[in-house]
Amino acid sequence: MKKIIHKAASRGYADHGWLRSYHTFSFASYQNSERMNFGMLRVLNDDVVQPEMGFGTHPHRNMEIISIPISGALSHTDSIGNKRSIEVGEVQVMSAGTGLKHSEFNDSKIDAVNFLQLWIIPEIENITPYYNQKIFEALERKNKFQVLVSPKDKQVVGSLPINQQGYISMIDLDKGFETAYDLKNGAYFFLIEGEVLIENENLKKRDAIGIIETNKVNIKANKSSKLLVIDVPMI
């Protein structure tokens, strides 16, 4: 088993006034040759967008983009005809493929939006762009792994498909609960809330650990916790 630990305070940070963004991996002005990716996981940004502000229309190409709201709601508009609001409990997937443009905006006059955005390198380039989003019931991840995203050719029932052999899962852990995660590839564990022990490593809010070269990872919740697991090919 090999492990790499990324503490929350070690992430890149940018404050643009309207946007506060923490970068787990190199992104925009934050460039760190030792923090380029974890296998096919290229970006994990933890963004806070202020009220009535947002990202103007911008392009993406050949990237799997997954957005997960933590608090608030984000309005989405894109060049392939989608105009939706993404809220807590939902997950959004965009397979950018040959190219699309989109914008993301916080319509609230008073509340900030906090969301995670992940970029996963695609398995096949230049596919037809694809978009979807779905509500995931919280009870279905209470002390068990709820698969949010899975490969389009091996799609787990109820999950959203992506163009890569990757799986994204979430679990809400009660204090003291113990479980194990079965790896399919390498897995990157990002703690959204709480405190957990993962293979004898203590993680607190927004800490992360990447694990490879093992089949099973042991997890114990020291506090009530919300854990995101990104299981992706390493090459």
N, C-alpha and C positions, 0 to 999 in steps of 0.2 A: 504493500500500500504506500502510495505517495500522496502527500498533502501540501497544499499551499494556502496560507492564511492571509486574508485581506481584512484588516481591521477598518471599521467605519472611518476613523480619523485619517487613514492613509489614502483615502480617495482624493482624486482631483476635485477642485471646487471653483465654480465661477459664479459671480454675483453681478447680474446685468440690471439689477433694480426690479424690472418686471419679472425676471426669471432668476431663481437660485437653483443651480444644478450641481449635483455630485456625480462624478465620473469614476466608476470602478475601473474602467480601462481607458486607454488613451483616446481622447476625443477633443476636437476643436483646439483650443489653446492649451489644453492639458496633454502633454506628450511625455510618455515614460516608456522607454524601450523594454522595460521588464514587465509592463502592464499593457500589452497589446491585445490580448485575447485569452480565452480559455477554450482551447480547441476551436470549434466552429462558432462559439459565442464571442462576438466581436465587440458589442457595446452593452453596457448595463448602466443606464442613467437614472438617477433619482431626482426628479424635477419638481419644483414648486413654482407654479405660475400664479401671479397676482391677479386680483379681480379685474375684469374687463381688459385683459391683456392676452397675448398668445403668439404663436408662431405663424408668420405670414406664409403664403403659398410658396412651397419649395419642392424640388424634385428628389426622387429616389429611383434607384435602378439596381436590379440584381441583389436584393437583400430581403430577408424575412424580418419583418418589423412587428413586434408584439408590444402592445400597450396595456398596462394593468393599473387602473386608478386605485389609489389608497384612500384618498378623501376628495370630496368635491366631484364635479362633472366637467367634462371637456367636450366641446363641440368639434366635430370633424367634418370637413368637406374635401372631396377629392375630384380628380379629373376623369374618373371612370364612373361618375354619377352617384356617388354616395354622399349623403348629408345626414349625419347622425349625431346623437349625444352619447358619450361613453361615460357610464356612471360606476360607482363602487359596486363590486359584485360581478361586473362584466369584464371580458377580455376582448381585445381587438387584435385581429391578425391582418397584415397586408403583405402579400407576396408581390414585391415591386416588379420583378421580372424585366420586361423590355422597357419599363419606365412608367411612372405616374407622378402626379403632383398632388400635394395635399396641404391643408392648413389645420391648425389645432388652436382652439380659442377658449378661454374661460369667460363664459357669459355672465357669471355671477357678479353682482355689484359690491358684494361684501366678503365673500369667502374665497380663499386661495384654493387651488387645485394641486394635489400631490399625486404624481403618477410615476410608475416605473416604465421605462421604455428599453426593450431589448432588441438588438440586431443580431441575427444569426445568418452566417454565410450560407447561401443556398446550395443545394445539391446539384441542381441543373440551372444553367444561366439562360436568360432570354425567354422565359416562359411568358404566357399571357398573364398580365397582372390580375390578382385575385384579392378580394376583400371579404371579411366577415367579422361579426362580433356576436357574443353570446353571454347571457346571464348564467352564472354558475351558483347553485344553491349552497349556502354556507353549511347546512347540516350534512352535506355529502363529503365534507372534508374535515369533520370533527374527529380527530384522532385517527384519520386515515388519509391516504394520499388520493387527491382528486386530480385526475389528468386533465389539464386545460388545453394542451397542444400536443399533437402527435404527428408522425409522418403521414403524408397524404396516401401513400401506398400501404400503410399499416395502421390506419386510423383507429384509435381507440374510440369505442362508442361514446358519444356525448362530447367529445373533444373537438377542437378546431384543427384543421389540417394545415401543415406547412410543407414547403418544398425542401426538406432536409430530414435526415434520420435522427431527429431530436424530439425530446419529450420535455414538457414543462408541467410540473405538478405543484400543488399547494396543499399544506396540511395545517390545521388549527389544533394545537396541542394543549391539553389540560396540564396544569402543574403536576409534575411527578410521573407523567405518562412516558412509557418507553416503547420504542418501535425500531424497525430496521428498514432501510431502503435498499432494494435490489437494483444495482447498477446495470444499465444496458450498454453504456459507453463510459465516458467520464462524467462526473456530476459536480455541479457547482451549487452549493447550498448558501442561500442568501436569507438572512434572518430579518424579516420585516419588523417584527415586534417581539419583545420578550427576552428570554435567556435560555439557551439550550447547551447541552453537552453533546458534541458530535465527535465520536472516536477520541474521547478524552480531551478534546479541545473545547474550552468554554467560549461561547459566542454570545455577545449582547447585541442590542438593537443595531441593525444595519451592518454588522460584521458578516463576513463570508468565509467559506472554506471550499476549496476545490479538491476533489479526491479522485485518484485514478489507480489502476492496477489492483483492484479488488472487486469482489462480487457483491459485497454487502456492507452497508454502513450503519452503525448503531447510533441511535439518537435518544436522548433523554431530555425532557423539558424541566428546567429548574424553576420556571415561571410559566404562566399561560403564554403561549407563543404562536406566532404566525410565521411559517417557514416556506420559502419558495425554493424549488429544486429544478435546476436546468441541466438536463441530461443530454449531452451532445457528443458527436464523434470528435475525436481528438486530432484527426488528420483529414 
